Structures are given as C-alpha cells and as structure tokens.
C-alpha cells in the first residue's frame, strides 16, 4: 500500500506515519498545494496512492479543496470510483457542516482527532486496504 499523509502539524503527521508504517510506503505533505502536486505526480508515474489521510485546516489550500481537486483529477483521468484513492479526513473539526461537506466531496471516512489507533486500523480493514 502507498499512503500520503497531509497535515501541517508535525506530531499529527508523525503519528499517522507511525501507524501506517507496518502497512504502507508513507509519503507526507505539509500543505494542500504540495499534496495535490504529490498526488498528480504519483498518477503520472503510474504509482498512485491507495490512501490519503487529509487534515482540513491546512495552509495554502484547505483539505476540502484538496479533496475536490483530487476527485477532479481522477475524473479527468477516467479513474473509476472503485479504483479511486481512499481518502480519510482526519481533523479536529467535528461540526456537522465540515463532516457533511467532506462526504459531499466524496471522502470515504471522517475521523476526529485525537486519533485512536484501533479505530484507525479498523477503518483501513473496512476499506480492504489491510487485513
């Protein structure tokens, strides 16, 4: 599995990378613009990501915009829904509007910080990304 962790907070980014390390080749981005570029480059190299863990409150471009851009890129490249990258929003924002918007923009899951290892791993199992 190949995963992209997008979070501007060092500790949150490192925690997710540590949780994913046993299962995935991990890459990271500090802001939304960098995340979209890394995602596009991976597709162009025919080495797409299986998972993106995406914070909402990011500098340069917020997580909602990153999510929309990723889905637009997949649409332009005719990537079917079944083959799309799985996106988990991982954020401190637990209000209805942010949660609703994330699912409208087609994230697969929404996890509120602080991250619980068991819940996170169970979500990956539900996706069928890990066993």
Buried (B, 14 or more C-beta within 10 A) or exposed (E): BBBBBBBBBEEBBEBBBEBBEEBBEBBBBBBBBBBBEBBBEBBEEEEBBBBBBBBBEBEBBBBBBBBBBBBEBBEEEEBEEEEBBBBBBBBEBEEEEBBEBBEEBBBBBBBBBEBEEEEBBEBBEEBEBBE
